[in-house]
Amino acid sequence: MQAHAEAPVLASSFRHDSPKAASIRLVWAAVMSNRPVTRYAIYCDDQASAVGLVDGTMLEWIDTACAPNTDYRHQLVVIDASFDVSARSHALAVREP
C-alpha cells in the first residue's frame, strides 16, 4: 500500500451537547478530504486506544461509559479511504453530572 502525504484535516466543529446522566453526546461536521472519509475514531482521556469508532457518514457518538461527578476529555480523529489519519482534535473537557 502506498503512503499518501495528505492526511485528512479535522474541522473545528467538534463539540458536545449538555451531558445527561451516564452519557455524553459528541457531535461534529462532515470533514472534507481528498479521499472519502471512512471512519471517525473517538478517544477519551488521552488513552492510546479509541473508545469509539463510527462510519464516515456518522456525525455523532454517545459515550455511555460515564460515571457521575467525573471529568472527561474527548478527542476526534478522521480516517480516510487510504487509511490516512488526521491529528487528534482539540480535547473537549466536560464534567458528567
Secondary structure, DSSP 8 states (H G I E B T S, - for coil): ----S------TT-EE---BTTBEEEE------SS-EEEEEEEETT-SS-SEEEETT--EEEE----TTEEEEEEEEEEETT--B------EEEEE-
